Amino acid sequence: MDLSLSPEDRAWQARARAFAEAELFPQEVELELSGRLPRETKDRLRRAVVAHGLNGINHAREVGGQGCTQLQQTVIGEELGKATGALWAVVWHPAVALRHGSAAQIRDYLVPSCAGERRACVAVTEPEAGSDARRVRTRADRRGDRWVINGEKWFVTTGDEADYIIVHANAEGDPARPTLFLVDKATPGVRVRREPKFTHTYVFGHPEFVFEDVEVGDDKVLGGVGRGLELTKDWFVEARLQIAANCLGAAIRGFEAAEDWATRRVQFDRPIRDFQAVEFMLADMAVEIMAAKSTVYRVAAEIDRGLDRKTAHAWASVVKLQASEMAGRVLDKAVQIFGGRGYMRENPVERLNRDVRVDRIWEGTSEIQRVIIGGQIRKRGTAVFTGWEQGGR
Ligand SMILES: Cc1cc2nc3c(=O)[nH]c(=O)nc-3n(C[C@H](O)[C@H](O)[C@H](O)COP(=O)(O)OP(=O)(O)OC[C@H]3O[C@@H](n4cnc5c(N)ncnc54)[C@H](O)[C@@H]3O)c2cc1C
């Protein structure tokens, strides 16, 4: 079994690390204190993403992406995840569902999105539909040869920055025909109702959108009528792996900072790491990170080796659940080791501790990941998770 990273994987890791250190870390404090980055900074960061060759890492070279493997995306996500304020989000990952677009949609949406000229946001969640996407009320009704969309979407990440929205709506209000629509934000009838504040500082916003008689043609249906849930599932696999990679990075940065502080901080005439209570926290952090990293890298590598779609979905839940819960525990300990300084917003550990809380909520809560894993155990047996190779051997 070869567990080593290839020279190409290492090159991606080094590139992402250099980008995070040169471009993201210097923005952290300003972002935290002012809550937003100025337009010029965001534009400069967009150009820097392209200059570092990090645009469209999750798409093929033919459409202007970087054609990275899942493992390469993971090592990149880990490095970027070390940045606070979710600055990793400045590196765009055009929605995987766009691959299922028509030739015209690929030309008009996917290619410019990989280049950073366009940006999407994804709108699934609604006031009555969170974990249970079947409760979506947003509907698209046929009027002549057009679709007319009406509804409301919440928590639309990057909705302030995006110029188009991938809207999950039920065709003719039929929950059995969930469908994705490409809706340009400038289309009449699309409006932002409000942009609430959240626990974390996030480089972009999470506005709430209202759609009132928004008309689009058949050319804006993505992947076919009725395929909405199926396409969203593929998106979940990718997003859950990305969250897991970001969580690894956040935990590792917090661990390194706490270890450094434990060595330098002297109380009762000795460095605090000499107190076993503190050293045991560091030991637990190391164990947790090592375990989660092993799983995240393994699942990414298995996907690159052709893991079937069902198992990829199940294992993406495992890594998302494990890594997000791990990051919460590790960063809580990091705050503890810093004492009062760990509670100051100028300390990256304080910010990371706040940032990772949402990772147990979005893209499926921890409970929903357990529902998925439990359901797979029931249907396919324990070996899906306990066996080593695909099929549980
Ligand atoms: C900052 C942020 C950004 C987001 N970005 C986006 C975005 O870009 N696009 C988008 O569409 N959505 C986005 N979301 C929405 C996110 O995916 C939902 O918040 C999440 O799926 C949970 O839905 P909910 O908030 O309605 O909680 P609910 O579904 O109401 O859940 C409430 C509680 O009940 C539990 N629960 C629900 N069902 C079950 C069950 N079957 N078994 C056990 N427990 C259960 C949950 O785990 C949770 O603890 C974002 C959310 C946040 C906070």
The ligand as a MOL file (V3000), in Angstrom:
LIG
                    3D

  0  0  0     0  0            999 V3000
M  V30 BEGIN CTAB
M  V30 COUNTS 53 58 0 0 0
M  V30 BEGIN ATOM
M  V30 1 C -23.4750 29.9330 7.3500 0
M  V30 2 C -24.3630 29.0160 6.5650 0
M  V30 3 C -24.2140 28.9310 5.1970 0
M  V30 4 C -25.0560 28.1050 4.4360 0
M  V30 5 N -24.9320 28.0780 3.0650 0
M  V30 6 C -25.8940 27.4600 2.3250 0
M  V30 7 C -25.9140 27.5920 0.8920 0
M  V30 8 O -25.0240 28.1880 0.2850 0
M  V30 9 N -26.9430 27.0350 0.2070 0
M  V30 10 C -27.9330 26.3430 0.8320 0
M  V30 11 O -28.8340 25.8850 0.1540 0
M  V30 12 N -27.9340 26.1930 2.1750 0
M  V30 13 C -26.9430 26.7390 2.9340 0
M  V30 14 N -26.9560 26.6160 4.3130 0
M  V30 15 C -28.0290 25.8800 4.9550 0
M  V30 16 C -27.5960 24.6130 5.6450 0
M  V30 17 O -27.2630 23.6330 4.7090 0
M  V30 18 C -28.7040 24.2260 6.6180 0
M  V30 19 O -28.6700 25.1530 7.6850 0
M  V30 20 C -28.5680 22.8110 7.1200 0
M  V30 21 O -28.7940 21.8890 6.0950 0
M  V30 22 C -29.5320 22.5250 8.2680 0
M  V30 23 O -30.8240 22.9320 7.9660 0
M  V30 24 P -31.6320 23.8370 9.0010 0
M  V30 25 O -30.7740 24.9800 9.3730 0
M  V30 26 O -32.9590 24.1570 8.4170 0
M  V30 27 O -31.8040 22.9450 10.2650 0
M  V30 28 P -32.9560 21.8390 10.5190 0
M  V30 29 O -33.0200 20.9160 9.3600 0
M  V30 30 O -34.1910 22.5090 10.9390 0
M  V30 31 O -32.3400 21.0490 11.7340 0
M  V30 32 C -32.4420 21.5190 13.0750 0
M  V30 33 C -31.8750 20.4420 14.0060 0
M  V30 34 O -32.6380 19.2250 13.8360 0
M  V30 35 C -31.7650 18.1580 13.5080 0
M  V30 36 N -32.4210 17.2280 12.5950 0
M  V30 37 C -33.1460 17.5200 11.4830 0
M  V30 38 N -33.5520 16.3910 10.8910 0
M  V30 39 C -33.0530 15.3640 11.6050 0
M  V30 40 C -33.0980 13.9430 11.4910 0
M  V30 41 N -33.7150 13.3430 10.4610 0
M  V30 42 N -32.4640 13.2180 12.4310 0
M  V30 43 C -31.8130 13.8100 13.4490 0
M  V30 44 N -31.7240 15.1370 13.6250 0
M  V30 45 C -32.3340 15.8940 12.7030 0
M  V30 46 C -30.5720 18.8260 12.8380 0
M  V30 47 O -29.4180 18.0250 12.8560 0
M  V30 48 C -30.4170 20.0770 13.6830 0
M  V30 49 O -29.7240 19.7730 14.8480 0
M  V30 50 C -26.0710 27.3650 5.0930 0
M  V30 51 C -26.1920 27.4410 6.4800 0
M  V30 52 C -25.3650 28.2540 7.2170 0
M  V30 53 C -25.5490 28.3310 8.7090 0
M  V30 END ATOM
M  V30 BEGIN BOND
M  V30 1 1 1 2
M  V30 2 1 2 3
M  V30 3 2 2 52
M  V30 4 2 3 4
M  V30 5 1 4 5
M  V30 6 1 4 50
M  V30 7 2 5 6
M  V30 8 1 6 7
M  V30 9 1 6 13
M  V30 10 2 7 8
M  V30 11 1 7 9
M  V30 12 1 9 10
M  V30 13 2 10 11
M  V30 14 1 10 12
M  V30 15 2 12 13
M  V30 16 1 13 14
M  V30 17 1 14 15
M  V30 18 1 14 50
M  V30 19 1 15 16
M  V30 20 1 16 17
M  V30 21 1 16 18
M  V30 22 1 18 19
M  V30 23 1 18 20
M  V30 24 1 20 21
M  V30 25 1 20 22
M  V30 26 1 22 23
M  V30 27 1 23 24
M  V30 28 2 24 25
M  V30 29 1 24 26
M  V30 30 1 24 27
M  V30 31 1 27 28
M  V30 32 2 28 29
M  V30 33 1 28 30
M  V30 34 1 28 31
M  V30 35 1 31 32
M  V30 36 1 32 33
M  V30 37 1 33 34
M  V30 38 1 33 48
M  V30 39 1 34 35
M  V30 40 1 35 36
M  V30 41 1 35 46
M  V30 42 1 36 37
M  V30 43 1 36 45
M  V30 44 2 37 38
M  V30 45 1 38 39
M  V30 46 1 39 40
M  V30 47 2 39 45
M  V30 48 1 40 41
M  V30 49 2 40 42
M  V30 50 1 42 43
M  V30 51 2 43 44
M  V30 52 1 44 45
M  V30 53 1 46 47
M  V30 54 1 46 48
M  V30 55 1 48 49
M  V30 56 2 50 51
M  V30 57 1 51 52
M  V30 58 1 52 53
M  V30 END BOND
M  V30 END CTAB
M  END
